[in-house]
Amino acid sequence: MDIDTILKKVLEYNPKANVELIRSAYEFAASNHKKEKRESGEDYIQHPLNAAYILAEYHLDEESIAAVLLHDILENTGISFDALKEKFGLEIATLVDGVSNIDVLKEKTIEEIRAENVRKLLIATYKDIRVIIIKLADKLHNMRTIQYLSPERQRRIAKEALEIFSPIAYRLGMQAIKSEIENISFKILEPQKYKEIEEKVVATELVRKNELEELRQMLEKSISEKKIDVRIQFRHKNYYSIYKKMLEKNIPLEEVYDITALRIITKDVNECYVILGVVHNLWKHIPAQFNDYIAMPKPNMYKSLHTIILHHGIPVEIQIRTEEMHKLAEEGIAAHWLYKGLINSEEMDRRMSWLKEILEWQKDLKTSQEFIEALKIDFFRDIIFTFTPKGKMIELPKGGIPIDFAYMVHSDLGDKSIGAKVNGKFVSLKHELHNGDIIEIITSKNQKPSREWLKFVKTNKARVKIRRMISAEHKVPAQIGTEKKTIEKQIRKTLIEVPAGQGYMLKMSRCCNPLPGDKIVGVKKIRDVSIHRADCSELQKIVREKVEASWINDINTFVELEVGVGDISGIMTQIFNMILATGAEIESTNARKSGQTSECLLNVKPKDLSHLRDIIDKIKKLKGVLWVRIGSLRM
């Protein structure tokens, strides 16, 4: 690679480009890197040159091209930020500094340093989106030449690329870079699986190509009758994506139907829908597999129509999009930023909302490693797309639950959540959500976040909000771990008083089901005290030590109520509304199947003992309720 090739490429898309700036940056970089060599043995300047060519392929501005040529100057040479600013100006110096790694600190581990670098990179990116685009070009060329490194370094770099930089490329809509990084990383981390998939794909490639060619000819003929000009291309799924689908679906490669697909590219949006009609008239399609990403783009602003048709009984994916959508799908935010001038637009804000969110909650994390782990969970893991009842798309990590969904919509919605409906059916707040689910959150003005939620939420945003609210409520650290027992001891009291000592588990006897207000007696076991009604017939048969027991009127805790129902659908909402109407708080809910019946589990905080009995009596009167009892209590 040489500078003239890069300048020629830049002038193709920007004839008025400041080529002297780019050449000056190259000469400065070449002079300062002249004593350095790459692991391959080539001159170090070849790395910035190749990274610059990648940016030129994405039609980046001359400041970005100059910055990528200089991107290792601050790290590898004795040049200071001020010296760089004096020679090339603040804009370019800031871009270079944003991409540069932090100074290596002796007291920090390699993992801590890498985590600090990612945090610094994302903070700089929020100030100027070009920082991350430059970094991706740098990372891509390093991946292309990774074979010259030791196997250990290859695996470390490939793992980081797959966990951090591939998801960032996805978030920016830069599909081409994402795909190449994934394939290279996959080949390094799972060489045997990569080889197996490659061999099978290559072996069946001709058959698939012939089938798609048959489809292409039929499509071209039918679309031309509509007087629409299109170009049709084959799309090949990268090996890593094939591998992920095999794992996710637990299927062999032969059952991955979208290894290849047909992509139809046309001029305008209206033509996309006309073509969709043509496709569906030619073949049967699978309605559940149709996705309109034009009407409802993905969070990274990807737009296209996706449909699955059956050709000779075999599913085939067909994508339909405009030329502009295609360019944005491949080049992502780089193309959008350059051509639309969206650097400060609302659409740019939507594209980068994930980054703004990261920077909001990263302040609550103590270490950079915590920050990286939170990134992997919230933003860089497999994702699902869910929807509000009004159709707004909410992106969640795979395994997300309604509490995560509620906090992604709005903090207040999360704080007040008591339940949810998914696709019209009531579910608990711990229910695992799936792609395409429509979620309606049920709230109460009296509800507050529960410490128990921290065990189940998947997003860091929800976790941070819950901890803040609990800390403010109890004025104690809201953490899950070694401090949990201490915290609970400070804020919890019990419902029943017995003189048996501390540390016993109080169990409500199922034979007589004692309820608040009933006269009660305790039966002492090794570490349990079983609570019976004083008139329980079973007491006469029990030979263990009996102890006095009494209800505590001043209740200052959440009480677990177990409600048996024949059919859970619909009745949970009635129970919620009835409890809330009495003025009680609901901390959390759950539901489980138990033989032919179901159980609703609710943590309720009444005002006092009579209030609790009133709640229980009202629940028992609801149609469909079989029984109500109190769960276990610890002294």
N, C-alpha and C positions, 0 to 999 in steps of 0.2 A: 504494500500500500504506500502511495506517495501523496504529497499535498496537492499536486496538480489534478489528480483523479478526484479528490474531494472537492476542490474548487470548481471543477467542471460539473460535478453533480449538483452543487449548490446553485450554480448559475442556470441550470436547466429549469429549476422551479422558482428562482428569484434572480432575474437578470440584473437587478439593481443592488444586489448584495454587496456589502462592504468586504470585498475579498482581501483587501490590504490588512484589515483587522485580523482575519483568519490566518493569513500568511505570517503576520507578525507574531501571533500566538504560537504558531507552529515553530517558527525560528527560535523563539524564546524557550519553548519546551525542549526542542531538540538540543539546544546548547546546554541546558541545565541537566538533561538526562543522558548526555553523551557518554558518560563513564558507566552507565548502568546497562545491564543485560537481563533479558528475561530468562526463565528457567529453560526455555527452548534453545537458548543461545543467541537469539536474534536481538538486535538493538531494542532498547526499552521503548523508544519513540514509536515503534510499530503498534504498541498497545493503544496509546492515545489516538493514533491515526486511524486504526480500525474502529475504535469506538466513535470517532468523529464521522466515519463513513456510515455507520449505523444511524446516527442522528440525521445525516444528510438524506438517507433513504426515507426517513420520516418527515423530511422537509422542515427541519427546525431552523430557527433564525440564526444569524451569524454570531450573536452573543453566546448562544448555547454551543455552537460549534467551537468557538474560541475557548469557552470554559472547559469543554471536554478535552480539548488538546492540552489544557493546563491542569487537569483535575488531580494529578499526582504531585504537582509542584510543591505544595505546602507540606506534604507528608515525606517526600523522598529527598528533597533538596534543602538547602539552607535558606531558601527564599521565605521572607515573612509576609504576612497578610498585608501590612502597610506598604511593603515594596511592590507587591502585586497590584494593590489598589492604585498606587502612584503611576504605574506603567499602563494599566488597562482599565482603570476606573473602578468605582465602587460596585457597579452592577456585576461585572464579570468576577471581581474578587469575592463578592458575596456568594455567587453561584459555586465557585471553586471551594470556598470554605464550607458551604453546606454539604458538599459531597465528601469532603475530606474526613477521615477518621479522627477521633480524639487522640490526644497524646497518650501514649502507653504509660500507665501508672503502675509502679512496681507492686503496690499493695493490692492490686486488683487481679482477679483471675482472668484467663482468656475469655471465659463465658461472660463475665461481667463487662469486660471491655467491648465484646461484640454487641451485647445488649445496649450499652451506652451509645454505641455507634448508630444503632437502629433508631434509638430515641432521638438522638441529635439530628439524624437524617430526616425524620418525619416532622420534627419541629421546623427545620429549615424549609421543608417542602410546603408547609402551610403558608409560609411567607412568599414562596415562589415555586409554582408547580414544576418549573423546568429542572429544579434540583433532582427530583426523583426520576425524571426522564433521562437526565444525564447519567444518574447512577445505574439505571437499568441498561443503558448502552455499555457502560463500563462492566457491569456484571455479565452481560451476554457475551462479550468478547472474552472475558476471563473463562467463562464456561466452555467456549469453543476451543480454548487452548489448555484445558484442564488436564489433558493426558500427560503433560510434562511434569506434573507434580507427583509427590509420593502418594501411594494408595490411601494413607491415613488422611492427608490433607484433602485429597479428592473427595473422600466420604464426608469430611466435615463441611467443606464448601458446598457440596451437592445437597446435603441435608438443610443447611441454612437457605440455600437458593429455593429449595422446594417448599420450605415452611414459611419463608418470609417474602422473597422477591417474586416468586411465581404468583402468590395471592395479590401482591401489590400490582403486578402487571394486569391481573384480572380486574382488580378494582378500578384501574385506569382504562379498562377496555382494550388494552394492547395485546390482542389475542396472539399475534405472531410471536412476540417475545415470550409470552407465557408458555406457549406450546413448545418452543425450542428449549427453554430452560427446563421444563418438565421432562422432556425426553432425554436430555443429557443427564439430568440428575437421576432419573429412573434407571438408566443404563449403568450408572456407577453404583447405585445403592442396591439394586436388585438385578445383577447381570444375567443370572440364569432365567429369571422370569421374563426379562426383556428379550432374551434370545428366543425363548419359546414362543412368545407372542409374535415376534418378528417373522419367525419361520412359518408360522401358521397363516399370518396375514399375507405374506408373499406367495405362499403356495396356493391360496384361493383368490389372489388378486385378479387374475385373468377372467375367472368366472364372474366375479362381481362387476368387473368393468364391462363385460359383454351384456350383463343384465341391465346395467345403468345406461349403456349405449342404446339399448332397445327402448328404454323409457324416455331417453332424451329425444330420440327421433319422433316418438309419438307426441311428446310435449311440443316440440318445435312446430310440427304440422298443425296441431290444434290451436296453439297460441297465435300462429301466423294468420289463422282464419279470423282472429279477433283484431287483426291489423295492429298488433303490438310487437315492437322490436325488443328482443331479449338476448342475453347471452347466458348459456347454461354451462356450469362447470361441475366437476366432481369434487366433493369435499371428503378428505380422509381424516378420520379421527386419529389423534396421536396415540402412541403406544401406552403412555401413562394413563390417559383417559380411558382407554380400553381396559386396562388393568384395574382402575378404580371402579369401573362399572361391574366388572366380574366379581370384585370383592363385595361391593354394595348389594348386588342382586343375588350373590352366591350362585353364579351361573358359569358354565364353560364359555370359552370364546365363541364357539359356534352359535350361541344364543344371544350374542351381542349384535343386534340387528342394524345398528347405526355406525358400523365401522366405516362405511362409506355412505355418502348421501348425495343427492342432487341439489345444487344451489341455482336458483333462477334469479337473475339480476335484471331489473327493468329500470324505467326512467322515473316514474312517479308513484306515489302511494296508491292512488286509485287503481292503477294497473296491477298492483300487488294483489288486490282483492279480486279483480277480474280473473287473474291467473289462478288464484286459489279455487275459484269456482270451476275453472277448466280442469284442474287436477282432480277435484272431488267428483266431477262428472265422468272422468276417465276410469277412476278406480274407487273401490270402497276404501273408506278411511276409518281410523279408530278415533271416535269423538273425544274420548278421554285423553288422547295424546296430542290434541290440537292446542297450540299456544300462540296467542296473539301478542307478541312483544312489541308490536307497533302501537297498538292502543294502550298497552301497559308495559312500557320498557322496563328492563331489569334495572336495579339500582346503579349499575355502571353505565346506564343509558343505552345499552344494547337494544337494537330494534330489528325485528325480522318476524316473519310468519313461519311457524314450524308445524308441519302436519306429517302424520304417519299413514301411508297408504299400503294396501295389500296387493302385491304383484305376484301372481301364481301362489297365493297363500303366504308369501314371505313379506314381513314388514319392511318398508323402505322409508327413510326420512327424506322429506323434501323441504327445503328452506326457500323462502321468497322474500326478496328485499330490493330496495332501490340502490342505485350506484352510491349515493351518499351514505346510506346505511351500511353498505358493504365496506366502504372505506373506513368508516368510524368503527366498525366491528373489528377490522384488522389493525388499525393504527390507534384507535381509541382517542384518548384525550389529547394526544399530540396533534392529531389532525384537526380536531375540533377547535383547539385553542388557536392554531395558526390561521385557519381559514375563516373562522367565524368571529375572531376577535373577542372571545368569551372570557378573557382573563379575569374580568370583574363582574361577569354577568350572573343572573340568577341560575342559569343552567350550569355554569361552572360551580356555583355554590352547592347545587344538588349533587353534582358529580363528586365533590370533595367533602360532602357532609360527614362521611365516615371518618375522615381525618380530623375534622373539627371535633367530633365526638371523642376520638382517641385523646386529643390534647386536653379535653375537659376533665376526663377521669384519670389521666396519667398522673396528675398531681396528688391523687390519693394513694398512690402506690409508693412504698418506701424504697424499693430497689429497682434497678433496671431489669433484673431477671424476672421480677414480678410483672413488670411492664410487658416483657416479651411473652410470658406465659398468658397474660390477659389478651394480648394481640392474637395469639394462636387460637384462643377460645372464642373470642368475640368476632374477629374479623378474618382470620386466616385459616379457618377450618372449613369443612364441607358445610354448605349453607342450604337452607330451604327458603322458599318464598311463600309467605302467608298473607292474608288479606283481612282488612277491616270490613264490616258489613257494607260500608260505602265504596269498597273497591280499592282502597289505598293499599299498596304493596308494602309489607313489612318483612325485611330480611332478618333471619335468625340463624344461629349456628344449628347444625343438625343435633337433634335431641332437645331443642328448646321447648319450654313449657309456657302455659298461659301467663305466668307471672313475668317471664322474660318479654313476652309479646306486649303486655300492658305497659311495662317500663319503656319499651322502645317507642310506643305511641306517645306516652306522656308520663312524667313522674307522678303526678297526682292520681292518674288512673291506676298505676301500679300500687301506690300506697293504699288505695281504697278497695282493692280487689278482694272479693270473697268467693268468686267462682267464675265459671266461663261456659259458654256454649260454643261447641265446635261443629260447624256444618249443621246447626240447628239442634244438636243434642247436648244435654248438660254433661260436663266433665269436671273433674277436680282440678285444682290449680297445679297439680303435679303431672297432669296428662301430657304425654309426649306428642308434640305437633308434627305434622307432615306437610310436604309440598302441596300447595293449593288449598290448604285449610282456610276456612272463613271463621274468624274468631270474634265472638262478642263477649266482652268482659262485664261481669256482674259486679257492681260496687255497692258500698254502703258508706255513708258519711261518717259512721262511727268506727269504721275499720281502721286498723293501723298495721304496718308491716310486722310480720312475725319472725322471730329468731329462727324458727324451723325452716323458713323459706330459704335460708342460706345453705341448707343441705341439698337443695334441689335445683336452684336456679343455675343456668348455664352461661349467662352473659355477665360480663364484668360490670356493665352499666347497672343492671339490677342489683348486683351484689353491693356496689358502692352506695347506691341510694338507700338500700335496706339498712346497711350498717350506719349510715348517717342518721336515719330516723330513729333507730333503736338507741344509738348513743345519746341523741338529744332527749329521748324519752326517759331513759333510766340514768343518764349521766355516768355511765360506766362503759368501758370499751366493749363494742359489739363485735366479738370475734368468735369463730368456731375453732375449737382446739382445746388446749390445756386450760384456758381460762373459763371455759363454758360452765363447769360445775360451780366455780366460785361465784360467777355472775348470777346463776339461777338461784343460788342459796341466798343472795342478797335481796332478790326481788320476789321470791316465791314464799307463799304460805300454803297451809294445807286446808282441806275442806272438813276433815274429821280429826278430833283430838282423842288420843289414847295414851295412857300412862305406861306405855311399853318401852319407851326409850327412843333414841334417834336411829335413823338408818333403816327402818322397816318399810317394806312395801305394803301399802294398804290395798287389799283386793276386795272388791265388792262381790259378795256371794251371789252366784247365779241361781241358787235354789230358791231364794226369797226376794232377790233384787231389791235391796233397801234403797229408798229414795229420801231426799231431804225432808225432815219433819218426822219420819218414822223413828220410833224408839229402837236403838241399836245396841249390839253387843259385839265385842271383838273376840276372835279365837286366835290365840298366839301359836305360830308355828316356829320353825327355825329362824327364818329372817322375814317372815310375812305375818301380817295380821289380817285375817279374813273377817270382813264385816257382815253380820247377819242382822236381820230384823229380830227384835227381842222375842217376838211370838213365832219365830221360825221353828217348824216341827223337827228340823234336822238337828237343832241344838241339843236335844235330849240324847242323840246318838253319839255326839262328839265327846271324847274323853280328854281332849287337850285342854290346857289352861285357858280359862275365859277371863277377859279383862273388860273394864268399863270403857265405853266409847260414847262420844257425843258429837253432834254436829256443831260446827263453828258458824255463828251467825254472820260475823263480819268477814265476808269472803274477799280476799285480795289476790285472786289468782284465776287463771283460765281453767275451766273444768271440761274434761273430755266427756262428751255425750255420745253414746252409741245408739243409733236408731235403726231398728230392723224394719225393712220394707219389702213388700212383695215385688214391686216393679219400681226401679229407681228413676225411670224417665219421668220428668215433670215434677216429681214430689220434692226434690231437693230445693227447687226454687220456692215452693210453698213453705218449706221449713225455714229457709233463709228469711223470707219476707215476714213470717210470723215472729221469729226471734228478734229481728231488727225492730219490728213494730213495738216490742216490749221495752226497747231502750237498751238492750244488752249488746255487748261487743262480740264480734266473731273474729277469732284470730286466724284460724286455718280450717280447711275442710279436706275431706278425702272420701272415697267410696271404694267398696270392695264387694266381690261376690262371695257368698257363703252358702254353698249348696243350692237349694231352690230359692233362697232369698238373697237380698243384698243388704249391706250395712252402710249407713251414712255416718261418718265420723266428724264431729264438729268440736272445736275448742271454743267454748263460750265463756264470757266473763259477765256474770250477773252482778247486780248491786249488792244483794245479800241472799241469805238462805231462802227466804220466802219467795224472792224473785226467781231463784233457780227452780223451786218447786212449781211455781206458776208456769215457767217456760216448759218444763217437762209435761205438766198436765195438758197444756195447749198442744204440744207435739203429739201426745197420745190420742188426742181427739181427731187428728187429721186422718182423712180417709186413705187407707193404704198402709198406715203405720201399724206394725205388728207388736212392737215393744220399744221401750226406751230404758236405758240403764246408764250408770256412771262408770267410766273407765277406771283403770288403776291410778292410785295416788301414792306419791312417796312422802314420807314424813321428813 
